[in-house]
Amino acid sequence: MSFVKKCISGVMAGWSISIGATAFLVSQNTAVGAIFFCIGILMVANFNAMLVTRVTPLCGYNKAYGVWDIVIAWVTNFIGAFVGAGLLRVSRVWSGVSERVQTIVNTKCDDSFLSLFALGVLCAALVAYGVLAWIKHSDNKVAQMLYLMFFITIFVFCGFDHIVANMVYYALYLLGFGYRSGMVMSLLAVTLGNLVGGYLIGIIQKYFEKK
């Protein structure tokens, strides 16, 4: 895939997650919101988009991507997430989710680096299992969707931290209320957690599949 195509794919992945995040914000029930969030990940999986939490485990598992691809994915995912957040911010939907955005972002920004890192690892591990299950069950579309939705629903329901979803929430907060302290630290902690968790699951799975 060319550099330009990777960038476009990454932007679309970030935008896809903004759709899932919006569905979560609009939902009044956490469990229902966790299920609806899956639409973003399913959009990514169906089009093999460059989502950083998809690229990272595959980097460790089958070398389908390299370290540079992880960097490209992170940057372009941020752009896509910001675009999605911007569209939501200027729509009438914003008034119904603004308070929830404040609560989510304030909770994350007031959290400790270690807690955010740990929640990032847990999230990425579940996403990685979903990504690898998608590959393992490539001959069964129903199994692919069920495995992926189950893993994603669990991480959202548990409140684990996904860096691209956080990008959406933070972009919304920036556009609606401005910058607040703790944002950069939070993004860094969750990014590191997602990278560690995703890559470890990728290489561990590869190790156990070796004959």
N, C-alpha and C positions, 0 to 999 in steps of 0.2 A: 504494500500500500504506500502511495506517495505521501510526502510530508503534508501537502495540501489536503489530501483526502483524510489523513489522520486528524488534522486540525478540525475539519468539518465534522468528522465523526465524533470527536471529543466535544465539540460545541453542542451537537445534537444530543449526546448522552447527558450533558449537564442540563439541557432544556427538558429532556425526558424526565429526569429526576425532579425538576421543578413542577411538573404535572403531578407526579406522585405525591410530592410534598404538599401541594395545594389541596389535593383530595384528602390528605391527612388533616390539614388545618381546618377544612370546611366541616369535616365529620365531628359530631358532638360526642361520639363514643370512641374510646381509644382502640378497642378491638376491631371495630368496623374500619376505623381510619387506618389501622395497620394493614388490613386486607387491601383496602383501596390504594395504599401506597405502592403496592406491588405492580400497579400498571406501569410505573416509571421503569422499574427493573425489567419487566417483560418487554417493554419497548426496546430497551438496551440489548437484551439477550436475543431477541428476534432478528435484530439487524447487526449483531456482533459489533456494537458501538464501543468506542474507546472510553469506557468509564474506568476511572482510576482503580476502583475496587474490583473490577473485572480483569484489568490489565495486569495488576500486581500478582495475583495468584498464578496466572498463566505464565508470567515471567519466571516463576519458580518451578512450575509444573512441567511445562513442555517447551519453554523458551520461545513461545509464540511472539512474545514481546521482549524488549530490552529495557534497560534502566532509562534510556532517553525517552522511550515511549511512555513511561510512567510520568516523567516530567511534562511531556506534551499533554497527556491526559489530564493531569491536575490543572494546568493553566487553562486549557480549553474547556474543561468542565466548569471552571469558575466563570468563564465568559458566558457559557450556556445557561448556567444557574442564575447569573445576574440578569440576563435577558428575560428569562422566565419570570423572575421576581419583579422586574420592571413592568412587565405586562400586567401582572397581578396587581401591582401597586396603583396603577392608573385606572383599574377597573372598579366596578361597584362591589366586587367580592371583598376588596380590602377592608371595608368598614366592618365586615363580619368576622374577620380573622385577626385584626390588628392587635387586640388584647392578648390573644393566644400567642402571637408572635413575640410580644413583649415578655410574656411569662417564660416561653421556651428559651429565648436568648438570654434573659437575665439569669435563669437557672444555670445555663451552660457557662456563662461568663463568670459567675460567682463560684463555680466549682474549682477543685484543685487540679493541677497539672496531672498528677498521678491518677486521679479518678477519671479524668477525660481520656488519658492514655489507655487505661484499662478498658473503658467502655468502647474505645476505638478498636482495640484488639478483638474484643468479643464480637463486635459488629462485623468486622472484616472476616473473621473466622467463619461466621455463618454465611456471609455473602460468598466466600470462597467455596464452601461446601455446595452452595447452590450453583455456582459457576461450573464446578467440576461435575456435579450431578447432571447438569445440562449436556455436558460432553459425553459422559458415560451412557446416558440414555438417549443418544441422538436418533435412535431408531424408533423411539416411542414418544411422540409429541405430548401425549397426556401426562406421562410420567415426568417429562421435563418440566412442564408447567406446575404440576403438583409439588414436586421437590423444591423448585425455585420459590414458589409462593409460600410454602411452609417455612423455609429458612428465613425469608425476608419478613414475613409476618411476625415471626418470633422476635427478631432483633428490634423491629419497630415497637412492638407491644412492650418489650422489656425496657425500652428507653436507651438502648445502646446507641452509640454515636457514629453516624455515617458522614464523612467529610463533605460530600457533595450536597447532601440534604442540609447540612449545617450551612453550607455556602448560600443556599436558598434563603434560609431563615435569617442569616446575618445580612444578606443583601436587602431583604425586606425591611429589616430593622434600620439599616442605614438610610434607605430611601424614605422611611416613614418617620424615624425619630432621630437619626443622626448616629454618629459613632459613640460607643461607650467602651470603657476600659475592660480589658479581659478578652476582647475579640481575637486579637492576634495570638495571644497565648493559647486560647482555646482551639483555634484553627491549627496551630502548630502541634499541640498535644494530640488532637484527633487524627491529624495527618500521619504522624509517626505511629500511632496505634494502628491505624488502618493498614499502613505499609507493612508493619511487623506481623500483624495477624494474618493478613492475606498471603504474604510471601511464605511464612512458616507453614501454613496449611498446604500451599502448593508444593513445597519441597518435601514435606512429610508424606504427602500422598504419593509423590513420585518415588520416594524411597521404598514404600511398602508395595508398590507395583512392580519394582524391579525383581527379576527372577534370578 
